[in-house]
Amino acid sequence: MGRHVLVIGSYNVGFYTFGGTIPAPGQTLMADKFLQIAGGKGSNQALASARLGASTRFLARVGGDDFGRQAIALHASCGVPTDSIIVDPSTHTGVGLVIVDAQGGNAISVAPGANGRLSPADCQAHEALFAEADTVLLQLETPLPTVRAAKALALKHGARVVLNPAPAVPVEDALFDGLELCTPNEHEAALITGIPTATIDGAAAAGRALRARGVRHALITLGARGCLLVDEEGSWHCPPCQVTAIDSSGAGDAFNGALCAELLDGASLRDAVRTATRVAAHCVMHEGVVEGLPTRAQLASIPAPRS
């Protein structure tokens, strides 16, 4: 089977409106257009990895509905085997409602559906995938017991474990112990550690706090400020690529999937971060996520960040 990136996570179908501003509670505003777009953090990350040519597997649940069938067809078309995408006829496929404003900012509401049924037993049933994994990539859009079980199986088989702690929810310190990489964005890092991340120094302090919990490399994404790596060598800032953002949703997923693909390919961590930054930049230049995930050839149009 060979080594691969294994993503454990969610698939959602996204219903997007674009344009105008994000409504306040109780407010109704007009948008410019609507699109139905495939998404979910796990799916986005798996597709980002696969689009770069990395051997990628995805363990997830979808509903026994048209959206679930569309999910399976999408992953198959991108070269991700679908035998570990479990069809659950007792519930609906995950759904996300996304409002993207005229500046590319977004607000998101998610009904998890089948994602909420992904279980530790599902991980155990697919242990062979963990045994062949180079890197196991996790997020927090699936139940925490499942995330814990996936982490334990990954460590059992000697895989590198990457946790993208998004969306930020209360978790025990033990979940961070033994992680090769933890990749929160600036807001998630602040919520997890209680340390403000509005400055680079603050983000570095949050990274050190994550390392104190057992994370080997803390990698905090900072949106338009790039990202900050904190490890045993200190802190290193990777600036962003200079592009015009159209839709920022999914940029973090693109970054994480690309990061793992590059590590699988043997890149150093800093080189992997540089490439992931370019992938995220390509993503924000497109509406939706999947449409913005670049192949190697498409990535050539994005210059490397200066660092």
Stockholm file with secondary structure:
# STOCKHOLM 1.0

chainA/1-307         MGRHVLVIGSYNVGFYTFGGTIPAPGQTLMADKFLQIAGGKGSNQALASARLGASTRFLARVGGDDFGRQAIALHASCGVPTDSIIVDPSTHTGVGLVIVDAQGGNAISVAPGANGRLSPADCQAHEALFAEADTVLLQLETPLPTVRAAKALALKHGARVVLNPAPAVPVEDALFDGLELCTPNEHEAALITGIPTATIDGAAAAGRALRARGVRHALITLGARGCLLVDEEGSWHCPPCQVTAIDSSGAGDAFNGALCAELLDGASLRDAVRTATRVAAHCVMHEGVVEGLPTRAQLASIPAPRS
#=GR chainA/1-307 SS CCCEEEEECCCEEEEEEESSCCCCTTCCCCCSEEEEEEECHHHHHHHHHHHTTCCEEEEEEEESSHHHHHHHHHHHHTTCCCTTEEEETTSCCEEEEEEECTTSCEEEEEECGGGGGCCHHHHHHTHHHHHTEEEEEECSSSCHHHHHHHHHHHHHTTCEEEECCCSCCCCCGGGTTTCSEECCBHHHHHHHHSCCCSSHHHHHHHHHHHHHTTCSEEEEECGGGCEEEEETTEEEEECCCCCCCSCCTTHHHHHHHHHHHHHHTTCCHHHHHHHHHHHHHHHHTSSSSGGGCCCHHHHTTSCCCCC
#=GC SS_cons         CCCEEEEECCCEEEEEEESSCCCCTTCCCCCSEEEEEEECHHHHHHHHHHHTTCCEEEEEEEESSHHHHHHHHHHHHTTCCCTTEEEETTSCCEEEEEEECTTSCEEEEEECGGGGGCCHHHHHHTHHHHHTEEEEEECSSSCHHHHHHHHHHHHHTTCEEEECCCSCCCCCGGGTTTCSEECCBHHHHHHHHSCCCSSHHHHHHHHHHHHHTTCSEEEEECGGGCEEEEETTEEEEECCCCCCCSCCTTHHHHHHHHHHHHHHTTCCHHHHHHHHHHHHHHHHTSSSSGGGCCCHHHHTTSCCCCC
//
